[in-house]
Structure formats: C-alpha cells, structure tokens
Amino acid sequence: MPIVLVTLGKIGCQMIYVIEKDEKTNYSLFVQVLEKFREKPTSAPEISREKLATLKKLASKEKDRRLIMYAATSHLSSKQAKRQYGIGNHQESRNRVENALTEAEEIETAYQRIMDSEENAKSRTVPQSNQKRRLKEKYRRKIRKKYETLKLLKRASSNRSTLLKRHPGIGKRIEEIVRDSGVGADKWRSSGSLTWERKKVGQKITFQRLRQQLQEEYSEHISHGALVQLCVPRNSRHSSKTRYKSVANIVSKRARKGFDIKLNADEKWSNSLYKSLNILQKKDNSNATYINRDDAAGFRLDTLATSSKFRSITIRGEEDLATRTDFTNKEQNVLQVSSYFCTGSETSDDCYAGIVKCNKIDPKNAGQHFCDLQMLRSKPEFKSVFFSSEDKDKEIDFIRVDGGGDENPAHNETRFMWTKWHTDREKLATIVTTRYSGGSFLNEVEHLNGQLSRSANNLFIPSTLCGNTRDQSGEVDQDTVVANQNAARDVYIERVDKTRFKDGEIHLFKCASGPDVSEIQEQRNGLTKYLKSSNAAKRKLKETSPDELERFQYMDKILTIMDNHTVQGNKYVFRLVCCFKQDCPHPVCQSRPGDDPSSILWYPGGPSIMFFPWPVPDPDRQPEHCTTCQPSCSGHFMHLNQLVENDITADPSTYLASEQLAKVFEERRRVSDSLDDAVPDEETQVLLSTRYCISKKMVSHTMNHLCQVAKNRKRGAEKAAATRAARRNDAHE
C-alpha cells in the first residue's frame, strides 16, 4: 500500500505522520492547512494592573506580596513587567523568589531523606499502622519551623526598638520594679523579708502602673504596646512572638499553688529510709505491732461539706437543703478524728480505727495519745494487732507518726510517753519514725483520712443538739457545751462508723476517758517542767515538794530506761532496744540480764534489730556512673540488700543533708566577713550535692535560706537592742 510521510512543526520539535496516499490530494496544500490548525501554546492568564495592586494591598506580609507578584509576572520579561505593571526591579525580585524556592526544595528533600530513614528504622522495631502519618506531621512541623528560622522572603528589619537603643538597661529595671512590688507567700513566711521588716507593701503592680513609673524615671512617653513587647511573649508558638524583645523576664499569670513542691533537703534521704523500712517492718508482724497514726481533717459542726464526686442517695425532689439560718452559731465546734492504720504483713490483714475527739473537751497531746492507744489495745477488733497467737503482748512496736508537736519523736514529752509504753507493755524494742517536713502525705494513713472525709460528705450536724450554749445573761454554759459536743460525736460515730475501706471496715471510738486519763493530764504540766529542768533544778523540786516524791521517782525510772535503751537516732527516728543490763529497771532487762540485744530480730529469720538501714550513698550509682536519670542525676542511696549483705551501719546524721549543710554554713560564717560570703560558690555546691545525693538547686536553695534567716535574726537583734536602749533612756529621763 502506497503511503505518504507528512512532517509538521519546526526543526527540533517536528512530528511525522504516516497516511495512505490519495492520488487526488495536493499534499503541499494539505501540509499548509494542517499547520494553520495546529494548537498554539497557551500563555499565562493576565490580570489588570489595578487588580494586582488590590491583591498587594490585601496581603498582610511582605512575603505574601512577593509571592503574588511572582505568580502574576514570572512569565514576563523585565520590559513587559515594566510596561504592564510598572515594576522596575522585576528581575531582582524574581531571582529572589526563585532562590527561596530552590532553598525550600532542598530543605524538604533533606528532611524527606531523614524521615525515610527514621521510618525504616522504626518499622523494623515497633511496627504501627499510623506511624507514617505521625512522622509526616512531625517533619511537617519541623519544616515550618525551619522556614520561620531562615525568614525566607521577609523584609530585613532591626530586632532592637528605638526605646531599647536609648535605654539598654530598661529590661533589668523592669524586673527590679516587679520584684520589689511582689507581695506573695514567699515574702510573708517566717523567713521572708516582709515578715521581719514590716514595710509598706504598696499597690499591686500592673502594666499601667509600671508604665507610669518608667515614664517618670526616663522622662519620656512609653506606649503600652512598647512596654509589653519588651517582656517575654505569652504564647511562644504564636506568630506574634517575633515582635517581642524578651529583654525583661516578665509574664502576666496567676500565682501557683505549689502543694507538690518539697522545699526540704532531707526528702531523698527520708524516702530512701522508708523504702528500706517498708521491707523490714512489713515482712512478718507475728511478733510486732505496726501502727501508722495521723490526725484527719477536722469535721466542723454547723457546716455542710458537699462534693460533686461523692453524692448521696436521696428521693428526687426531697434533697437535703441547708439554709442560711443553719449557720448561725459563731463558736467554732470541731470533731477531730485520730486515724490508726494498723498495717498487716504477709501473715496478717490490715485493721483501721478512728478516735473521735471534741475540740472543746478532749486534749490533743502525747499523754492523750498514750491513753487512746491503751484503750485501743483493749478492743476485741484489734486483738490481732497488739497480741500474738499465744495471747501475749507482741514484743516489738513499729510506730509511724507525722511531725506534729503532739507526736514528733524529737520532743521530750513524746519520747517520755513512748518509753512509758515501752516499759508498761514490757517491749523488747520500740521504733518511732516520722518523715521529713512536708512528706507526711506519703504515709498510708492518709488514704484512711480521705475515706473518712468521703464518708462524712453531705453530713450536717448542728452544735446545739442539747440546747443553746448561752444562758439568759449571755454567758457560755460549759455544761451545755460539753453535752452538745458529746451528742454531736455520737451522731458522727453512728453515721460514719464501719465505713468500708479496702477489704475491711473503719471502727470509730470515743477517745479515752476516766480517772487514769485525768491524772495524766493533770500531771502533764509538772512532767513537761521536770523534763526541761536541769539536775540541780530536779533536786530542788524534790526537796520543795516531798509529797510528790513518789511521782518524781517514777519519772526518774522512765528517764533511766530511756537513757539505757535509746540507741542511734536523730530528729526523724527514736529507737528503744532492751539493754539487758542487770541494774536497768525495765522488767525485761531484770528478768533476762546478760542477754545480747543483737538477738532481737526485725522478723523471724531477719537481721538484728541493732542494724538500722541508715541511707548511705551508692558508689556505683553516682552521677558519673548513673545511666537512668542523666543529666539531672545527683546520686543514689544503697538498696537494703546491699546494706544487709555488707553490714553497713552509718551514723544517723552523716548523710542527713539539712544538718550537714547547716554545719557547712556555720563553719563558713565564722571565717567570712559577711553573711553573703558564707554561701558556697557553684563548684562547692556541686560537691555538696553529690556528697548528700541532693540536687544542686536544693543545695543553693538551702544555703540561701540559711543566709536569709541569719540576716533576719541579726536585724531582729539590732532592732531589739535599739528598743531596749530607747526604753532605758526614757526611764532615766
């Protein structure tokens, strides 16, 4: 079949078509006709000069304007852009946009390679269905952040405002004004500056007052926006952050409730000690009594506590309603519950008790707690806590308390009462411990306190169940007050008693009362005076009060047992262990003279009671060797098994940070010219933090606190001396 080859187009971009030959067709004319009908290349749509100007006005950023110009004129030459749109630097603008596009493509390509390698690595270890989507979103954010950092196509501008150029130190001055005007909780504490100086606090600082003060100092007008932009941005992710200079570290925000912040250098030491005690004391209590004691939050009469989380079942439309007239009693009447969490072990269950006290009837001191414990021992529900399977008193006591003044083991009265219990119950060992200040919330008994508060939710008890407490003359009738509080306590116990907690029930009792309790409370003032007296003062008391000689002799007996049985301890631990000396008045020591105290064990088959797990730093887990908490590691203490295996018994205060840091400060204070020089430098603080396994920040905080307290005491002594001198002068005049 004859064919014809038809070539269309210019040289370099020609197309060859093969068609069947037709004798009647003039192929030269055919090619010309085809050339006319060929599709011409389309050109970019053009917009008017006025419309382009309007688009530029609508753009909010210089970068957007450049991109709009490039999209509209990239296909034009410089002469065409000048003629159609009046653009004089068309070539320069186009080159700048194209360079930015090239740089953006390189950035995206580089991040794409990184994303692909990370995706391949993760797919081999942790395969996930939505892993690729999260990776894309992650690197999309990184690319956007990179664009913002490079500031592509943005107008070059100076980061320093004219105000900052004229006054380079304005940022520091703003911080000084805000710091001096602050009147927060830090300055009102016992060691705070306002507590001691009693100076005028002035008005609350605001941006308006701050601006007025700066205008007076610098004698020029300062706008509100300029002042705000000198501070740090409120939202660091917002695009407006670029306008902030951040020369003053100032923000506008609410005060924080730092209930979770522990400003105590002994926190880590105490937690390490309790971690070891949890193992030793909870292993087997077949011959040991374990009690965790604490006071719950008081239940106020004439008030109604409600919570959205803990509701009460009631009939719809007949909900309990407390009106304003219910809250008419001006006197504060409170029921205080002392919680006893008797922890079980691997061989016994937990037991829970609450001793309900009235604030205007029952005392709250170590003597009352002693009587309450004796009363609790007589209750059949707690027989397994205090007695062994042979119906004998358990020989060892493990007691955990909080740091309150009525039960802190560092106080003389508390130690005396525990020694009395140790003697009356013929104990082999009694160990009383407390946590660091601010750490009592870690005790297990706090869960019991929470359950008691929950059980008393939506409970309203009036304080006038037995009548008005004031007579016709307006005087308070104490008999009616006692009757009202006793009646309110009965209602509380009836309502809350036997509340379910874990696998048991909370048993509530009235606090101990009777002749023995009254006698202890009557003798309390004499006891505290006797405990604080010197030996000479004690002899004088015995000579001047011969009728109380028997009571003084009993006190001396308890104090002698305390001296003989007290072993290593500190402000957090009080330990009594039988000495087995023949001249010791303790009943066990008299019946078993010559025995070895080391024969007393923490639990059957366990270590000796003479061993105590005082925290000791672990050389294998110091900051340079630790691999779990870098880079903020400050060292760790040894585990219990390391202490037992190596028979390590340190001094109780060797690594107690609060006492050791105080010693360091006092030593430096003696040789320093000023109190500020007594604060160690950065290098010394790092060494101290490693030695006592606390953070460097905690060392700095403790040292600065000690310095501030010393300054306040010095200022107080000077003020007192000036006051005494003024009084002497007035007396002479």
Protein Blocks (a to p, Z undefined) as FASTA:
>chain_A
ZZddddedjehiaccddddddfkbcfklmmmmmmmmpccddddddddfklmmmmmmmpmb
fklmmmmmmmmmmmpcfklmmmmnopaklmmmmmmmmmmmmmmmmmmmmmmmmmmmmmmm
mmmmmgcfklmmmmmmmmmmmmmmmmmmnopoiacddfbdfklmmmmmlmmmmmmmmmmm
pccfklmmmkbmklmnopaebjaddfklmmmmmmmmnopacdfklmmmmmccfblmbmkl
mmpgolaccddddddddfkbccbfklmmmmmmmmmmmmmmmmpcklbccdddddddddde
hiacddfklccdddehiaccddfklmmbfbdcddddddddddddfkbccddddddddfkl
bccdfklmmmmmmmmmmpmklmmmmpcfkopacfbdcddddfbfklpckbmklmmmmmmm
mmmnopabdcdddddehilmmpmklmmmmmmmmmmgoiacdfklnopfbdfkopacfklm
mmmmmmmmmmmmmmmgopaehjbccddddddedjklmmmmmmmmmmmmmmmpcfklmmmm
mmmmmmlmmmmmmmmmmmmmmmmmpccddfkbccdddekiaklcbfklmmmghiafklpc
fbghiacfkbccddcddfklgfklpcklcckbgbjaddfklmmmnopacdfklmgmklmm
mmmmmmmmmmpmbfklmpccfklmmmmmmmnopafklmmmmmmmmmmmmmmmmmmmmmmm
mmmmmmmmmmmZZ
